[in-house]
């Protein structure tokens, strides 16, 4: 039976593209080359010395991750990583032994060469599979049923449909963070299920919840502007915000951002929403623009919905109905 692992590509999937070059990686650079440290006991001692400020429970969890990454993982094991902004999973197999390489994958120096087999959209997975991948741990073992489903999808053995979203039940969660993470992913599932026109109205609802008056532009040659927001609703008072909304259109590149910037005028503020995410070049284009531009992927959009949901109007809440979850204060 094949073994499988989920390895997070940094916070928010920030190293997803680096992983895509043929690696999985973890951090803890303070320890240096793990090959220079002996077995698990020696690894625990080295970790306790380097991170003495951490609680013993957190130290034990980190040592377990480092030991598994270095010594337990084997060539041929299935490995999965996830990009929250594009909602894509990379599925592959480990192709090499542990290597210490500080210059290869961002600030994650501990790497394993990996041969990627393909990508899978989160939409194509069963709800139970999504839930099993919801832990926020840096690395954890993946169930054999999950491995089989993902490999079948990569190999084209299952129809890549868009199944109904199931309720959040029968989950295996281990912490408050896991529940929060799984809830956030379910919200993103709901967002992705909206059609492009509904997504424009949702973005307008977010602006209204933030205190602006916002409207969706009429269909036609809108010059790349789908939503207009301002304090007065007419665009006469600043800030005058113009938003382009791309839903189910894939990752946006630098040319799309340049075209959007070209449609803005002095005094405008630009917001580009892409539920398919943005390339690095697109983000660089926005950073160097003369007009302030904010890029919002589906991860950031979900955060905005959660942060401002209490101020949503009825139209906004009708697009994405949510309820609050309470948690014991002492846990």
C-alpha positions in Angstrom: 0.0 0.0 0.0 1.4 3.4 -1.0 2.1 5.9 1.8 1.1 9.5 1.3 1.9 12.8 2.9 0.6 16.4 2.9 3.3 19.0 3.1 2.3 22.7 3.4 3.9 25.1 1.0 4.5 27.7 3.6 1.8 30.0 5.2 -0.9 30.6 2.6 0.8 28.5 0.0 3.4 31.2 -0.6 6.0 28.6 -1.7 3.7 26.7 -4.0 5.4 27.8 -7.2 8.8 26.9 -5.7 7.5 23.5 -4.8 6.3 23.2 -8.4 9.8 23.3 -9.6 10.3 19.8 -8.2 10.5 19.8 -4.4 8.8 19.6 -1.1 10.4 21.5 1.7 10.1 22.4 5.4 11.8 25.2 7.4 13.5 25.3 10.8 16.7 26.7 9.2 18.1 27.4 12.7 19.0 23.7 13.0 21.2 23.7 9.9 21.8 20.5 8.1 19.7 17.7 9.7 22.2 15.1 8.3 24.7 16.4 10.9 22.4 15.5 13.7 22.1 11.9 14.9 18.9 9.9 15.5 15.6 11.1 16.9 16.8 11.6 20.5 19.7 13.8 19.3 17.3 15.7 17.0 15.1 16.4 20.0 18.1 17.6 22.0 19.2 19.9 19.2 15.7 21.3 18.8 15.3 21.9 22.5 18.5 23.9 22.6 17.7 25.9 19.4 14.1 26.6 20.4 14.2 26.6 24.2 11.4 29.2 24.4 8.8 26.8 22.9 6.6 24.6 25.0 7.5 20.9 25.2 4.4 19.9 23.3 5.2 22.2 20.4 8.8 21.0 20.5 7.7 17.3 20.3 5.4 18.1 17.3 8.2 19.8 15.4 10.7 17.1 16.1 8.3 14.5 14.9 7.8 16.4 11.7 11.6 16.8 11.1 12.3 13.2 11.9 9.5 11.9 9.5 10.7 14.3 6.7 14.3 13.2 7.0 14.1 9.5 8.0 10.5 8.1 7.5 9.6 9.5 4.1 10.8 7.2 1.3 11.3 7.5 -2.4 8.0 6.6 -4.2 5.8 7.9 -1.4 2.9 10.0 -2.7 3.1 13.7 -1.6 0.4 16.4 -1.9 0.7 20.2 -1.4 -1.9 22.9 -1.7 -2.3 26.5 -2.9 -5.2 28.2 -1.1 -5.3 31.1 -3.6 -5.8 29.0 -6.7 -7.4 26.1 -4.8 -5.1 23.6 -6.6 -3.4 20.5 -5.2 -0.1 19.3 -6.6 0.1 15.5 -6.5 3.5 13.7 -7.0 5.9 11.2 -5.7 9.1 11.7 -3.7 12.1 11.1 -6.0 15.1 11.7 -3.8 16.5 11.5 -0.3 16.6 14.4 2.2 18.9 17.3 1.2 19.9 20.4 3.0 19.8 23.2 0.4 19.2 26.8 1.8 19.1 28.4 -1.7 16.5 26.1 -3.4 13.1 26.8 -1.9 12.7 30.2 -0.4 13.5 30.2 3.3 12.8 26.4 3.6 16.3 24.7 3.6 15.2 21.1 4.2 14.1 19.6 0.9 13.1 16.4 -0.8 13.3 16.2 -4.6 9.8 15.4 -6.0 8.3 14.4 -9.3 5.0 16.0 -9.7 2.3 14.1 -11.6 -0.3 16.8 -12.0 -2.7 19.3 -10.4 -6.2 18.8 -9.1 -8.8 21.5 -8.4 -10.3 21.2 -4.9 -13.7 21.2 -6.6 -13.1 17.7 -7.9 -12.6 16.1 -4.5 -15.2 14.4 -2.4 -16.1 16.4 0.8 -14.6 13.7 3.0 -11.3 14.0 1.1 -11.3 17.8 1.5 -11.9 17.4 5.2 -9.1 14.8 5.6 -6.7 17.4 4.1 -7.8 20.2 6.4 -5.2 20.0 9.2 -3.0 23.1 9.5 0.0 21.0 10.5 3.2 21.5 8.4 3.2 17.9 7.4 1.0 14.9 8.1 0.2 11.4 6.8 -2.6 11.1 4.3 -5.2 8.3 4.3 -4.8 5.6 1.7 -8.4 6.3 0.3 -7.4 9.9 -0.2 -4.2 8.9 -2.0 -6.1 6.6 -4.3 -8.7 9.2 -5.1 -6.2 11.9 -5.9 -4.0 9.5 -8.0 -7.1 8.4 -9.9 -8.0 12.0 -10.7 -4.5 12.8 -11.9 -4.5 9.7 -14.1 -7.9 10.6 -15.5 -9.7 7.5 -14.0 -12.5 9.6 -12.5 -14.8 12.1 -14.0 -13.8 15.6 -12.9 -17.2 16.9 -11.9 -18.3 19.6 -9.5 -20.1 17.6 -6.7 -22.6 19.2 -4.4 -21.1 20.7 -1.3 -21.8 18.4 1.6 -22.3 19.6 5.2 -19.4 19.7 7.6 -19.8 16.5 9.5 -17.9 13.3 10.5 -14.7 15.3 10.4 -11.5 14.2 12.0 -10.1 17.4 13.5 -7.4 17.8 16.2 -7.5 21.5 17.1 -9.3 24.8 17.0 -7.0 25.8 14.2 -8.0 22.8 12.1 -11.7 23.7 12.5 -11.0 27.3 11.6 -9.0 26.2 8.5 -11.6 23.7 7.4 -14.4 26.3 7.9 -12.4 28.8 5.8 -12.0 26.2 3.0 -15.7 25.5 3.0 -16.4 29.2 2.7 -14.1 29.3 -0.3 -16.0 26.3 -1.8 -19.2 28.3 -1.5 -17.5 31.4 -3.1 -16.3 29.3 -6.0 -19.8 27.9 -6.5 -21.1 31.4 -7.3 -21.4 32.3 -11.0 -19.4 35.2 -12.4 -22.3 37.7 -12.1 -23.0 36.6 -8.5 -19.4 37.1 -7.7 -19.5 40.7 -8.9 -22.5 41.4 -6.7 -20.6 39.7 -3.8 -17.6 42.0 -4.2 -20.0 45.0 -4.2 -21.6 43.6 -1.0 -18.1 43.5 0.6 -17.5 47.2 -0.3 -20.9 48.1 1.2 -20.1 46.2 4.4 -16.8 48.2 4.6 -18.8 51.5 4.5 -18.8 52.4 0.8 -21.7 52.8 -1.6 -21.1 50.3 -4.4 -22.7 49.3 -7.6 -22.1 46.7 -10.3 -21.4 48.2 -13.7 -23.9 47.5 -16.5 -22.9 44.8 -18.9 -21.0 46.0 -21.9 -17.7 47.7 -22.7 -16.9 48.5 -19.1 -13.2 49.0 -19.8 -12.3 46.4 -17.2 -14.4 47.9 -14.4 -17.0 45.6 -12.9 -17.7 47.3 -9.6 -17.5 51.0 -8.6 -17.4 52.1 -5.0 -17.0 55.5 -3.3 -18.3 57.3 -0.2 -21.1 59.0 -2.2 -21.9 56.2 -4.7 -21.3 58.5 -7.6 -17.5 58.5 -7.7 -17.3 62.3 -7.0 -15.8 61.8 -3.6 -12.5 60.0 -3.0 -11.4 57.3 -2.6 -12.9 56.3 -5.9 -12.5 52.5 -6.2 -12.8 50.6 -9.4 -12.8 46.8 -9.3 -12.3 44.1 -11.9 -13.7 40.7 -11.0 -12.4 37.5 -12.7 -14.1 34.3 -11.5 -13.2 30.9 -12.8 -10.8 32.4 -15.3 -7.5 30.9 -14.0 -4.5 32.6 -12.6 -4.1 36.2 -13.8 -0.8 37.3 -15.4 1.0 40.6 -15.7 -0.7 41.6 -19.0 -4.1 41.5 -17.3 -2.9 43.7 -14.6 -1.3 46.2 -17.0 -4.5 46.4 -19.0 -6.5 47.1 -15.8 -4.1 49.8 -14.7 -4.4 51.4 -18.1 -8.1 51.9 -17.5 -7.6 53.8 -14.3 -7.3 57.6 -13.9 -5.7 59.9 -11.4 -7.6 59.7 -8.1 -8.7 56.1 -8.8 -7.9 53.2 -6.6 -7.8 49.8 -8.2 -9.0 46.4 -6.8 -8.4 43.3 -9.0 -10.3 40.2 -7.7 -9.3 36.9 -9.2 -10.5 33.7 -7.6 -8.0 31.8 -9.7 -5.1 33.7 -8.1 -2.2 35.7 -9.6 1.2 35.0 -11.0 4.3 36.4 -9.4 4.7 38.7 -12.4 1.2 40.0 -11.9 1.9 40.8 -8.2 5.1 42.6 -9.2 3.2 44.6 -11.8 0.7 45.8 -9.2 3.5 46.6 -6.7 5.2 49.0 -9.1 2.1 50.7 -10.4 1.8 54.4 -9.9 -1.9 54.1 -8.9 -2.6 52.1 -5.7 -3.6 48.6 -6.7 -4.8 45.8 -4.4 -4.9 42.2 -5.7 -7.5 40.0 -4.0 -7.4 36.2 -4.5 -10.0 33.8 -3.2 -8.1 33.4 0.1 -8.1 37.1 0.8 -11.7 37.4 -0.4 -12.8 34.7 2.1 -11.0 36.7 4.8 -12.8 39.9 3.8 -16.2 38.1 3.9 -15.5 36.7 7.3 -14.2 40.0 8.7 -17.1 42.1 7.5 -19.9 39.6 7.3 -21.7 41.1 10.4 -22.2 44.3 8.3 -23.4 42.5 5.1 -26.8 43.6 3.8 -29.5 41.1 3.0 -28.5 40.8 -0.6 -24.9 40.0 0.4 -26.0 37.4 3.0 -28.3 35.8 0.4 -25.3 35.1 -1.8 -23.4 33.3 0.9 -25.3 32.4 4.0 -23.0 31.8 7.0 -23.5 31.2 10.7 -21.0 31.8 13.6 -19.2 29.1 15.5 -18.5 29.4 19.2 -15.4 27.9 20.9 -14.6 27.6 24.6 -12.5 30.5 25.7 -10.0 28.4 27.7 -9.1 26.1 24.9 
